[in-house]
């Protein structure tokens, strides 16, 4: 689903809602509780700041490049 790359610090609780809509790049720092609300708004790039819980699930959706910055 993911086209280019994801740079992550931390983990994600539930990325199921957004993984189908991501077009280009996501840079995540911090905390996400429920991004299901934002999934319709994702087109190019998302910069998320906060605290994240579990990134294990999103690893499955990454196609090309992954940068883990833990």
HTML snippet that shows the backbone in 3Dmol.js (N, CA, C, O; Angstrom):
<script src="https://3Dmol.org/build/3Dmol-min.js"></script>
<div id="view" style="width:600px;height:400px;position:relative"></div>
<script>
const pdb = `
ATOM      1  N   UNK A   1       0.824  -1.200   0.000  1.00  0.00           N
ATOM      2  CA  UNK A   1       0.000   0.000   0.000  1.00  0.00           C
ATOM      3  C   UNK A   1       0.868   1.264   0.000  1.00  0.00           C
ATOM      4  O   UNK A   1       0.569   2.242  -0.685  1.00  0.00           O
ATOM      5  N   UNK A   2       1.907   1.220   0.755  1.00  0.00           N
ATOM      6  CA  UNK A   2       2.766   2.387   0.898  1.00  0.00           C
ATOM      7  C   UNK A   2       3.693   2.509  -0.298  1.00  0.00           C
ATOM      8  O   UNK A   2       4.324   1.536  -0.710  1.00  0.00           O
ATOM      9  N   UNK A   3       3.771   3.715  -0.853  1.00  0.00           N
ATOM     10  CA  UNK A   3       4.470   3.892  -2.113  1.00  0.00           C
ATOM     11  C   UNK A   3       5.963   4.118  -1.968  1.00  0.00           C
ATOM     12  O   UNK A   3       6.746   3.439  -2.633  1.00  0.00           O
ATOM     13  N   UNK A   4       6.382   5.041  -1.129  1.00  0.00           N
ATOM     14  CA  UNK A   4       7.791   5.383  -1.077  1.00  0.00           C
ATOM     15  C   UNK A   4       8.504   4.916   0.182  1.00  0.00           C
ATOM     16  O   UNK A   4       9.160   3.874   0.177  1.00  0.00           O
ATOM     17  N   UNK A   5       8.381   5.670   1.244  1.00  0.00           N
ATOM     18  CA  UNK A   5       9.110   5.268   2.433  1.00  0.00           C
ATOM     19  C   UNK A   5       8.431   5.757   3.697  1.00  0.00           C
ATOM     20  O   UNK A   5       7.611   6.676   3.683  1.00  0.00           O
ATOM     21  N   UNK A   6       8.800   5.116   4.775  1.00  0.00           N
ATOM     22  CA  UNK A   6       8.302   5.525   6.080  1.00  0.00           C
ATOM     23  C   UNK A   6       9.490   5.677   7.012  1.00  0.00           C
ATOM     24  O   UNK A   6      10.325   4.779   7.128  1.00  0.00           O
ATOM     25  N   UNK A   7       9.556   6.803   7.662  1.00  0.00           N
ATOM     26  CA  UNK A   7      10.572   6.992   8.685  1.00  0.00           C
ATOM     27  C   UNK A   7       9.866   7.024  10.027  1.00  0.00           C
ATOM     28  O   UNK A   7       9.016   7.881  10.268  1.00  0.00           O
ATOM     29  N   UNK A   8      10.214   6.101  10.892  1.00  0.00           N
ATOM     30  CA  UNK A   8       9.462   5.965  12.124  1.00  0.00           C
ATOM     31  C   UNK A   8      10.354   6.026  13.349  1.00  0.00           C
ATOM     32  O   UNK A   8      11.466   5.500  13.370  1.00  0.00           O
ATOM     33  N   UNK A   9       9.835   6.676  14.349  1.00  0.00           N
ATOM     34  CA  UNK A   9      10.395   6.581  15.683  1.00  0.00           C
ATOM     35  C   UNK A   9       9.272   6.117  16.572  1.00  0.00           C
ATOM     36  O   UNK A   9       8.276   6.824  16.728  1.00  0.00           O
ATOM     37  N   UNK A  10       9.408   4.950  17.157  1.00  0.00           N
ATOM     38  CA  UNK A  10       8.375   4.484  18.040  1.00  0.00           C
ATOM     39  C   UNK A  10       7.558   3.386  17.395  1.00  0.00           C
ATOM     40  O   UNK A  10       8.079   2.579  16.626  1.00  0.00           O
ATOM     41  N   UNK A  11       6.296   3.361  17.708  1.00  0.00           N
ATOM     42  CA  UNK A  11       5.436   2.316  17.184  1.00  0.00           C
ATOM     43  C   UNK A  11       4.032   2.844  17.011  1.00  0.00           C
ATOM     44  O   UNK A  11       3.702   3.940  17.463  1.00  0.00           O
ATOM     45  N   UNK A  12       3.214   2.054  16.355  1.00  0.00           N
ATOM     46  CA  UNK A  12       1.855   2.504  16.097  1.00  0.00           C
ATOM     47  C   UNK A  12       0.867   1.526  16.709  1.00  0.00           C
ATOM     48  O   UNK A  12       1.051   0.310  16.655  1.00  0.00           O
ATOM     49  N   UNK A  13      -0.176   2.080  17.285  1.00  0.00           N
ATOM     50  CA  UNK A  13      -1.192   1.272  17.915  1.00  0.00           C
ATOM     51  C   UNK A  13      -2.066   0.568  16.891  1.00  0.00           C
ATOM     52  O   UNK A  13      -2.291  -0.638  16.984  1.00  0.00           O
ATOM     53  N   UNK A  14      -2.560   1.322  15.912  1.00  0.00           N
ATOM     54  CA  UNK A  14      -3.449   0.762  14.908  1.00  0.00           C
ATOM     55  C   UNK A  14      -3.304   1.536  13.617  1.00  0.00           C
ATOM     56  O   UNK A  14      -3.850   2.632  13.490  1.00  0.00           O
ATOM     57  N   UNK A  15      -2.573   0.984  12.645  1.00  0.00           N
ATOM     58  CA  UNK A  15      -2.391   1.676  11.390  1.00  0.00           C
ATOM     59  C   UNK A  15      -3.318   1.143  10.311  1.00  0.00           C
ATOM     60  O   UNK A  15      -3.232   1.555   9.154  1.00  0.00           O
ATOM     61  N   UNK A  16      -4.200   0.235  10.684  1.00  0.00           N
ATOM     62  CA  UNK A  16      -5.059  -0.420   9.710  1.00  0.00           C
ATOM     63  C   UNK A  16      -5.858   0.567   8.880  1.00  0.00           C
ATOM     64  O   UNK A  16      -6.057   0.364   7.683  1.00  0.00           O
ATOM     65  N   UNK A  17      -6.315   1.635   9.516  1.00  0.00           N
ATOM     66  CA  UNK A  17      -7.139   2.607   8.807  1.00  0.00           C
ATOM     67  C   UNK A  17      -6.379   3.391   7.757  1.00  0.00           C
ATOM     68  O   UNK A  17      -6.956   3.772   6.739  1.00  0.00           O
ATOM     69  N   UNK A  18      -5.091   3.642   7.980  1.00  0.00           N
ATOM     70  CA  UNK A  18      -4.380   4.557   7.109  1.00  0.00           C
ATOM     71  C   UNK A  18      -3.519   3.874   6.068  1.00  0.00           C
ATOM     72  O   UNK A  18      -3.143   4.521   5.091  1.00  0.00           O
ATOM     73  N   UNK A  19      -3.192   2.623   6.221  1.00  0.00           N
ATOM     74  CA  UNK A  19      -2.210   1.995   5.346  1.00  0.00           C
ATOM     75  C   UNK A  19      -2.663   1.927   3.891  1.00  0.00           C
ATOM     76  O   UNK A  19      -1.829   1.885   2.987  1.00  0.00           O
ATOM     77  N   UNK A  20      -3.946   1.914   3.659  1.00  0.00           N
ATOM     78  CA  UNK A  20      -4.441   1.827   2.294  1.00  0.00           C
ATOM     79  C   UNK A  20      -4.452   3.151   1.566  1.00  0.00           C
ATOM     80  O   UNK A  20      -4.600   3.181   0.345  1.00  0.00           O
ATOM     81  N   UNK A  21      -4.298   4.250   2.292  1.00  0.00           N
ATOM     82  CA  UNK A  21      -4.465   5.558   1.682  1.00  0.00           C
ATOM     83  C   UNK A  21      -3.169   6.334   1.537  1.00  0.00           C
ATOM     84  O   UNK A  21      -3.163   7.430   0.977  1.00  0.00           O
ATOM     85  N   UNK A  22      -2.086   5.789   2.027  1.00  0.00           N
ATOM     86  CA  UNK A  22      -0.821   6.514   2.035  1.00  0.00           C
ATOM     87  C   UNK A  22      -0.207   6.543   0.639  1.00  0.00           C
ATOM     88  O   UNK A  22      -0.036   5.499   0.010  1.00  0.00           O
ATOM     89  N   UNK A  23       0.122   7.732   0.158  1.00  0.00           N
ATOM     90  CA  UNK A  23       0.625   7.864  -1.201  1.00  0.00           C
ATOM     91  C   UNK A  23       2.133   7.967  -1.286  1.00  0.00           C
ATOM     92  O   UNK A  23       2.758   7.206  -2.027  1.00  0.00           O
ATOM     93  N   UNK A  24       2.732   8.880  -0.554  1.00  0.00           N
ATOM     94  CA  UNK A  24       4.153   9.123  -0.724  1.00  0.00           C
ATOM     95  C   UNK A  24       5.003   8.802   0.503  1.00  0.00           C
ATOM     96  O   UNK A  24       5.695   7.785   0.536  1.00  0.00           O
ATOM     97  N   UNK A  25       4.950   9.651   1.486  1.00  0.00           N
ATOM     98  CA  UNK A  25       5.892   9.507   2.589  1.00  0.00           C
ATOM     99  C   UNK A  25       5.235   9.842   3.912  1.00  0.00           C
ATOM    100  O   UNK A  25       4.420  10.759   4.008  1.00  0.00           O
ATOM    101  N   UNK A  26       5.602   9.086   4.921  1.00  0.00           N
ATOM    102  CA  UNK A  26       5.135   9.385   6.266  1.00  0.00           C
ATOM    103  C   UNK A  26       6.342   9.506   7.179  1.00  0.00           C
ATOM    104  O   UNK A  26       7.192   8.616   7.230  1.00  0.00           O
ATOM    105  N   UNK A  27       6.407  10.588   7.881  1.00  0.00           N
ATOM    106  CA  UNK A  27       7.423  10.730   8.910  1.00  0.00           C
ATOM    107  C   UNK A  27       6.704  10.789  10.248  1.00  0.00           C
ATOM    108  O   UNK A  27       5.943  11.719  10.513  1.00  0.00           O
ATOM    109  N   UNK A  28       6.947   9.799  11.082  1.00  0.00           N
ATOM    110  CA  UNK A  28       6.208   9.718  12.323  1.00  0.00           C
ATOM    111  C   UNK A  28       7.135   9.869  13.510  1.00  0.00           C
ATOM    112  O   UNK A  28       8.154   9.186  13.618  1.00  0.00           O
ATOM    113  N   UNK A  29       6.767  10.770  14.390  1.00  0.00           N
ATOM    114  CA  UNK A  29       7.429  10.888  15.675  1.00  0.00           C
ATOM    115  C   UNK A  29       6.333  10.987  16.701  1.00  0.00           C
ATOM    116  O   UNK A  29       5.545  11.932  16.646  1.00  0.00           O
ATOM    117  N   UNK A  30       6.239  10.068  17.631  1.00  0.00           N
ATOM    118  CA  UNK A  30       5.431  10.319  18.756  1.00  0.00           C
ATOM    119  C   UNK A  30       4.215   9.457  18.888  1.00  0.00           C
ATOM    120  O   UNK A  30       4.289   8.247  18.679  1.00  0.00           O
ATOM    121  N   UNK A  31       3.122  10.031  19.220  1.00  0.00           N
ATOM    122  CA  UNK A  31       2.011   9.292  19.779  1.00  0.00           C
ATOM    123  C   UNK A  31       0.793   9.315  18.872  1.00  0.00           C
ATOM    124  O   UNK A  31       0.283  10.374  18.505  1.00  0.00           O
ATOM    125  N   UNK A  32       0.344   8.131  18.523  1.00  0.00           N
ATOM    126  CA  UNK A  32      -0.896   8.038  17.751  1.00  0.00           C
ATOM    127  C   UNK A  32      -1.818   7.072  18.462  1.00  0.00           C
ATOM    128  O   UNK A  32      -1.431   5.945  18.772  1.00  0.00           O
ATOM    129  N   UNK A  33      -3.016   7.505  18.717  1.00  0.00           N
ATOM    130  CA  UNK A  33      -3.966   6.627  19.381  1.00  0.00           C
ATOM    131  C   UNK A  33      -4.876   5.971  18.359  1.00  0.00           C
ATOM    132  O   UNK A  33      -5.095   4.760  18.395  1.00  0.00           O
ATOM    133  N   UNK A  34      -5.409   6.782  17.443  1.00  0.00           N
ATOM    134  CA  UNK A  34      -6.314   6.273  16.417  1.00  0.00           C
ATOM    135  C   UNK A  34      -6.221   7.168  15.201  1.00  0.00           C
ATOM    136  O   UNK A  34      -6.751   8.279  15.203  1.00  0.00           O
ATOM    137  N   UNK A  35      -5.547   6.692  14.152  1.00  0.00           N
ATOM    138  CA  UNK A  35      -5.407   7.492  12.955  1.00  0.00           C
ATOM    139  C   UNK A  35      -6.465   7.165  11.931  1.00  0.00           C
ATOM    140  O   UNK A  35      -6.389   7.632  10.794  1.00  0.00           O
ATOM    141  N   UNK A  36      -7.435   6.388  12.301  1.00  0.00           N
ATOM    142  CA  UNK A  36      -8.523   6.052  11.393  1.00  0.00           C
ATOM    143  C   UNK A  36      -9.263   7.285  10.908  1.00  0.00           C
ATOM    144  O   UNK A  36      -9.808   7.294   9.804  1.00  0.00           O
ATOM    145  N   UNK A  37      -9.284   8.324  11.728  1.00  0.00           N
ATOM    146  CA  UNK A  37      -9.961   9.559  11.368  1.00  0.00           C
ATOM    147  C   UNK A  37      -9.221  10.307  10.274  1.00  0.00           C
ATOM    148  O   UNK A  37      -9.838  11.007   9.471  1.00  0.00           O
ATOM    149  N   UNK A  38      -7.905  10.164  10.237  1.00  0.00           N
ATOM    150  CA  UNK A  38      -7.100  10.947   9.311  1.00  0.00           C
ATOM    151  C   UNK A  38      -6.897  10.249   7.976  1.00  0.00           C
ATOM    152  O   UNK A  38      -6.330  10.840   7.057  1.00  0.00           O
ATOM    153  N   UNK A  39      -7.344   9.011   7.847  1.00  0.00           N
ATOM    154  CA  UNK A  39      -6.999   8.203   6.682  1.00  0.00           C
ATOM    155  C   UNK A  39      -7.511   8.784   5.370  1.00  0.00           C
ATOM    156  O   UNK A  39      -6.904   8.560   4.323  1.00  0.00           O
ATOM    157  N   UNK A  40      -8.598   9.514   5.404  1.00  0.00           N
ATOM    158  CA  UNK A  40      -9.132  10.082   4.173  1.00  0.00           C
ATOM    159  C   UNK A  40      -8.378  11.331   3.744  1.00  0.00           C
ATOM    160  O   UNK A  40      -8.518  11.787   2.610  1.00  0.00           O
ATOM    161  N   UNK A  41      -7.580  11.882   4.647  1.00  0.00           N
ATOM    162  CA  UNK A  41      -6.881  13.129   4.370  1.00  0.00           C
ATOM    163  C   UNK A  41      -5.474  12.911   3.826  1.00  0.00           C
ATOM    164  O   UNK A  41      -4.833  13.856   3.365  1.00  0.00           O
ATOM    165  N   UNK A  42      -4.992  11.671   3.877  1.00  0.00           N
ATOM    166  CA  UNK A  42      -3.606  11.398   3.501  1.00  0.00           C
ATOM    167  C   UNK A  42      -3.450  11.362   1.988  1.00  0.00           C
ATOM    168  O   UNK A  42      -4.073  10.540   1.317  1.00  0.00           O
ATOM    169  N   UNK A  43      -2.619  12.250   1.449  1.00  0.00           N
ATOM    170  CA  UNK A  43      -2.350  12.236   0.025  1.00  0.00           C
ATOM    171  C   UNK A  43      -0.870  12.201  -0.286  1.00  0.00           C
ATOM    172  O   UNK A  43      -0.424  11.348  -1.054  1.00  0.00           O
ATOM    173  N   UNK A  44      -0.099  13.108   0.291  1.00  0.00           N
ATOM    174  CA  UNK A  44       1.311  13.199  -0.037  1.00  0.00           C
ATOM    175  C   UNK A  44       2.218  12.876   1.139  1.00  0.00           C
ATOM    176  O   UNK A  44       2.945  11.882   1.114  1.00  0.00           O
ATOM    177  N   UNK A  45       2.177  13.703   2.158  1.00  0.00           N
ATOM    178  CA  UNK A  45       3.123  13.535   3.250  1.00  0.00           C
ATOM    179  C   UNK A  45       2.458  13.837   4.574  1.00  0.00           C
ATOM    180  O   UNK A  45       1.687  14.789   4.696  1.00  0.00           O
ATOM    181  N   UNK A  46       2.763  13.026   5.553  1.00  0.00           N
ATOM    182  CA  UNK A  46       2.248  13.248   6.894  1.00  0.00           C
ATOM    183  C   UNK A  46       3.422  13.340   7.850  1.00  0.00           C
ATOM    184  O   UNK A  46       4.293  12.471   7.862  1.00  0.00           O
ATOM    185  N   UNK A  47       3.440  14.366   8.627  1.00  0.00           N
ATOM    186  CA  UNK A  47       4.416  14.450   9.699  1.00  0.00           C
ATOM    187  C   UNK A  47       3.652  14.398  11.013  1.00  0.00           C
ATOM    188  O   UNK A  47       2.891  15.309  11.340  1.00  0.00           O
ATOM    189  N   UNK A  48       3.858  13.346  11.742  1.00  0.00           N
ATOM    190  CA  UNK A  48       3.107  13.137  12.970  1.00  0.00           C
ATOM    191  C   UNK A  48       4.061  13.212  14.154  1.00  0.00           C
ATOM    192  O   UNK A  48       5.100  12.551  14.172  1.00  0.00           O
ATOM    193  N   UNK A  49       3.703  14.011  15.125  1.00  0.00           N
ATOM    194  CA  UNK A  49       4.552  14.172  16.297  1.00  0.00           C
ATOM    195  C   UNK A  49       3.815  13.680  17.520  1.00  0.00           C
ATOM    196  O   UNK A  49       2.639  13.990  17.708  1.00  0.00           O
ATOM    197  N   UNK A  50       4.501  12.913  18.356  1.00  0.00           N
ATOM    198  CA  UNK A  50       3.851  12.420  19.547  1.00  0.00           C
ATOM    199  C   UNK A  50       4.516  11.163  20.048  1.00  0.00           C
ATOM    200  O   UNK A  50       5.739  11.031  20.002  1.00  0.00           O
ATOM    201  N   UNK A  51       3.708  10.241  20.524  1.00  0.00           N
ATOM    202  CA  UNK A  51       4.219   9.028  21.131  1.00  0.00           C
ATOM    203  C   UNK A  51       3.503   7.835  20.534  1.00  0.00           C
ATOM    204  O   UNK A  51       2.276   7.833  20.435  1.00  0.00           O
ATOM    205  N   UNK A  52       4.258   6.816  20.134  1.00  0.00           N
ATOM    206  CA  UNK A  52       3.662   5.688  19.432  1.00  0.00           C
ATOM    207  C   UNK A  52       3.881   4.401  20.218  1.00  0.00           C
ATOM    208  O   UNK A  52       4.886   4.254  20.914  1.00  0.00           O
ATOM    209  N   UNK A  53       2.950   3.485  20.107  1.00  0.00           N
ATOM    210  CA  UNK A  53       2.954   2.310  20.968  1.00  0.00           C
ATOM    211  C   UNK A  53       3.510   1.041  20.321  1.00  0.00           C
ATOM    212  O   UNK A  53       4.296   0.335  20.952  1.00  0.00           O
ATOM    213  N   UNK A  54       3.127   0.736  19.091  1.00  0.00           N
ATOM    214  CA  UNK A  54       3.493  -0.551  18.494  1.00  0.00           C
ATOM    215  C   UNK A  54       3.602  -0.449  16.985  1.00  0.00           C
ATOM    216  O   UNK A  54       2.596  -0.226  16.311  1.00  0.00           O
ATOM    217  N   UNK A  55       4.805  -0.609  16.436  1.00  0.00           N
ATOM    218  CA  UNK A  55       4.993  -0.447  15.003  1.00  0.00           C
ATOM    219  C   UNK A  55       5.069  -1.768  14.261  1.00  0.00           C
ATOM    220  O   UNK A  55       5.274  -1.789  13.048  1.00  0.00           O
ATOM    221  N   UNK A  56       4.906  -2.867  14.976  1.00  0.00           N
ATOM    222  CA  UNK A  56       5.070  -4.188  14.379  1.00  0.00           C
ATOM    223  C   UNK A  56       4.147  -4.412  13.188  1.00  0.00           C
ATOM    224  O   UNK A  56       4.554  -5.014  12.194  1.00  0.00           O
ATOM    225  N   UNK A  57       2.917  -3.936  13.278  1.00  0.00           N
ATOM    226  CA  UNK A  57       1.944  -4.174  12.220  1.00  0.00           C
ATOM    227  C   UNK A  57       2.290  -3.433  10.942  1.00  0.00           C
ATOM    228  O   UNK A  57       2.111  -3.962   9.845  1.00  0.00           O
ATOM    229  N   UNK A  58       2.781  -2.222  11.079  1.00  0.00           N
ATOM    230  CA  UNK A  58       3.018  -1.398   9.893  1.00  0.00           C
ATOM    231  C   UNK A  58       4.213  -1.888   9.094  1.00  0.00           C
ATOM    232  O   UNK A  58       4.345  -1.568   7.913  1.00  0.00           O
ATOM    233  N   UNK A  59       5.077  -2.655   9.724  1.00  0.00           N
ATOM    234  CA  UNK A  59       6.228  -3.207   9.023  1.00  0.00           C
ATOM    235  C   UNK A  59       5.780  -4.069   7.855  1.00  0.00           C
ATOM    236  O   UNK A  59       6.479  -4.160   6.846  1.00  0.00           O
ATOM    237  N   UNK A  60       4.625  -4.701   7.984  1.00  0.00           N
ATOM    238  CA  UNK A  60       4.098  -5.572   6.948  1.00  0.00           C
ATOM    239  C   UNK A  60       3.673  -4.790   5.716  1.00  0.00           C
ATOM    240  O   UNK A  60       3.632  -5.339   4.615  1.00  0.00           O
ATOM    241  N   UNK A  61       3.357  -3.515   5.892  1.00  0.00           N
ATOM    242  CA  UNK A  61       2.800  -2.736   4.799  1.00  0.00           C
ATOM    243  C   UNK A  61       3.849  -1.960   4.022  1.00  0.00           C
ATOM    244  O   UNK A  61       3.551  -1.382   2.977  1.00  0.00           O
ATOM    245  N   UNK A  62       5.061  -1.945   4.524  1.00  0.00           N
ATOM    246  CA  UNK A  62       6.107  -1.155   3.888  1.00  0.00           C
ATOM    247  C   UNK A  62       6.691  -1.907   2.700  1.00  0.00           C
ATOM    248  O   UNK A  62       7.177  -3.030   2.836  1.00  0.00           O
ATOM    249  N   UNK A  63       6.636  -1.270   1.532  1.00  0.00           N
ATOM    250  CA  UNK A  63       7.033  -1.961   0.314  1.00  0.00           C
ATOM    251  C   UNK A  63       8.476  -1.698  -0.095  1.00  0.00           C
ATOM    252  O   UNK A  63       9.216  -2.638  -0.384  1.00  0.00           O
ATOM    253  N   UNK A  64       8.882  -0.445  -0.125  1.00  0.00           N
ATOM    254  CA  UNK A  64      10.170  -0.111  -0.721  1.00  0.00           C
ATOM    255  C   UNK A  64      11.284   0.124   0.292  1.00  0.00           C
ATOM    256  O   UNK A  64      12.235  -0.654   0.373  1.00  0.00           O
ATOM    257  N   UNK A  65      11.161   1.200   1.061  1.00  0.00           N
ATOM    258  CA  UNK A  65      12.260   1.584   1.925  1.00  0.00           C
ATOM    259  C   UNK A  65      11.742   1.842   3.321  1.00  0.00           C
ATOM    260  O   UNK A  65      10.677   2.431   3.504  1.00  0.00           O
ATOM    261  N   UNK A  66      12.505   1.395   4.308  1.00  0.00           N
ATOM    262  CA  UNK A  66      12.105   1.653   5.682  1.00  0.00           C
ATOM    263  C   UNK A  66      13.274   2.196   6.460  1.00  0.00           C
ATOM    264  O   UNK A  66      14.362   1.621   6.452  1.00  0.00           O
ATOM    265  N   UNK A  67      13.050   3.298   7.129  1.00  0.00           N
ATOM    266  CA  UNK A  67      14.048   3.869   8.018  1.00  0.00           C
ATOM    267  C   UNK A  67      13.525   3.837   9.433  1.00  0.00           C
ATOM    268  O   UNK A  67      12.632   4.604   9.791  1.00  0.00           O
ATOM    269  N   UNK A  68      14.073   2.960  10.230  1.00  0.00           N
ATOM    270  CA  UNK A  68      13.725   2.957  11.643  1.00  0.00           C
ATOM    271  C   UNK A  68      14.747   3.775  12.389  1.00  0.00           C
ATOM    272  O   UNK A  68      15.944   3.498  12.320  1.00  0.00           O
ATOM    273  N   UNK A  69      14.286   4.770  13.093  1.00  0.00           N
ATOM    274  CA  UNK A  69      15.201   5.624  13.843  1.00  0.00           C
ATOM    275  C   UNK A  69      14.868   5.514  15.312  1.00  0.00           C
ATOM    276  O   UNK A  69      14.364   6.456  15.923  1.00  0.00           O
ATOM    277  N   UNK A  70      15.157   4.351  15.872  1.00  0.00           N
ATOM    278  CA  UNK A  70      14.877   4.150  17.281  1.00  0.00           C
ATOM    279  C   UNK A  70      16.084   4.502  18.077  1.00  0.00           C
ATOM    280  O   UNK A  70      16.065   4.404  19.304  1.00  0.00           O
TER     281      UNK A  70
END
`;
const viewer = $3Dmol.createViewer("view");
viewer.addModel(pdb, "pdb");
viewer.setStyle({}, {cartoon: {color: "spectrum"}});
viewer.zoomTo();
viewer.render();
</script>
